């Protein structure tokens, strides 16, 4: 009889130890998830648009850029069209595409005017400021048919691309890489036939939504930001007034 009780005690003890161990693992997982959640919130608040004038000329590692693009690929996409497309430019390609964009910008301004003179000064200033850019990533939207054979509304596809860029920027922030989405010329130089051909945007409705500038910087911490309280921008509704329902 004593042996039976000993055996029963050992079995109960083993079962209890199993559940204690399992409970401990679940607690550890909850703690890890809580830590990850706090880290994500901190990362979101840390993200900044860091301008090319503050880049130091060091190159962004390729593996960081690949992680950025992988994160971008997990953006939400209504209709499962995945409309985001990216073209990564480095080396002489950065200067060459900037030169093309400058030429295209001049086509939209009459030579000899004050506006033209201002444009030339702006081009000279921007060229100097962008000398230390490591990479340019062309942010593109490709018109893609959904599974039903139709196209999604353009605003939804642009929104999907913007979400992809946010994912990309957060990974850059986590790697201490400076990033800046410039949308200048989206309806001019970036919409030109030369640029669209270069970027593989061959179909009607394909768009380049800007250039994401990448670089290393010693001045990221100098970029400060603030937001007005989120509570001022949110309305909670538990019920709808009768007069509204009757409208």
Secondary structure by P-SEA (a helix, b strand, c coil): caaaaaaaaaaaaaaaaaaaaaaaaaaaaaaaaaaaaaaaaaaaaacccccccccccccccaaaaaaaaaaaaacccccccccbbbbbbccaaaaaaaaaaaaaaaaacccccaaaaaaaaaaaaaaaaaccccbbbbbbcccccccccccccaaaaaaaaaaaaaaaaaaaaaacbbbbbbccccccccccaaaaaaaccccccccccbbbbbbbbccccccccccccccccbbbbcccccccccc
